[in-house]
Amino acid sequence: MRERNRQLIHILLGIFFMFILFLFGRTKLIYLLSGMIFSGFLLVNLILLGYRIPVVSWFVDKFERREAKVPGYGSAWFSVGVLLILLMIPDIQWEYAVITVLALGDGLSTIIGRTGKIRLPYNPVKTLEGSLAFFFGSLISGIFIGWYAVPLAFLCAVAESFPIFLDDNLMITLAAAALFHLLFLL
């Protein structure tokens, strides 16, 4: 239940970022994300020093993974992932698409993957059901980029499933940026 709620916030935060991008543009969203990341680091530092911060501490208590390295770990990487999307992909339709993949694909993969039974042979922490949920959930990005959603969803689902030392929010972002650059900038 806790993880499902956490992933629902993950998805809603992605929708919020897309809404800000639509209303105010890339530059304002970059400013917002930069401020959020900076403020988040300060708040995490205070929490690690033992301070209880209204609202922030409540969110950490209710939604943070118990095994998280530091409070706000997942939220920080998600925000960094969205910021990198805006900095590495110079096309607003692709930015919308990749934020959709990062929010919806990744959120659904965790929600569905946790109940999955078929473990991936190269990463027993992940399930086939989670990877399929990621892929099919990410296809909605086709609203923004048409048929390019298929290779985007596939590549990002594969990137998210690999046992790499980088956070999956970063892996998804890097895979999507690499695909965009291979398709349009080479």
C-alpha positions, 0 to 999 in steps of 0.5 A, a space after each residue: 500500500 505504501 509503495 503504491 501510494 508512493 508511485 501514485 505521487 510519482 505519477 502525479 508529480 510527473 503530470 504536475 511538471 508537464 502542466 508547468 511545462 505547458 503553462 509556463 515553458 521550459 525555462 520556468 520549469 528548469 527554474 522550478 526544478 533547480 529550486 526544488 532540488 536545491 531546497 530538497 538537499 537543504 531539507 534532507 540535511 536538516 532531517 539527517 541532523 534530526 530536525 522535524 520539518 512540518 509537511 516534509 517530515 510527514 511526507 518522509 514518514 508516510 511515503 519514503 521507502 524504508 530502505 532509502 539511502 537518504 530521505 527524499 532519495 527517489 524524489 530527488 532523482 526523479 526531479 533530476 531526471 526531469 531537469 536532465 530531460 529539459 537540458 538534453 532534449 531540445 524538442 518540447 514534444 519529446 520532453 512531454 513524451 519522456 516525462 510521461 515515460 518517466 512518470 507513468 511507465 516507471 510508476 506502473 512498472 513498480 506498482 505492477 512489478 511488485 506483484 509479478 511472478 516472473 523474475 528477469 534472468 539478468 535482474 532478479 529484483 525486477 519482473 517481466 510483468 513490471 517491464 511489460 507494464 512499463 512498456 505498455 504504460 509508456 506507449 501513451 507518450 505516442 500522443 506527443 511523438 507518434 510511432 516513435 513512442 514504440 522504440 522509446 517505450 522499449 528502450 526505456 523499459 530495457 534501461 529501467 530493468 538493468 541492474 545498474 548502479 545508477 538510479 532508474 530515473 537517471 537511466 530512463 532519462 539517459 536512454 531517452 536522450 540517447 534515442 532522441 539524439 540518435 534519431 534526430 541529431 546525428 
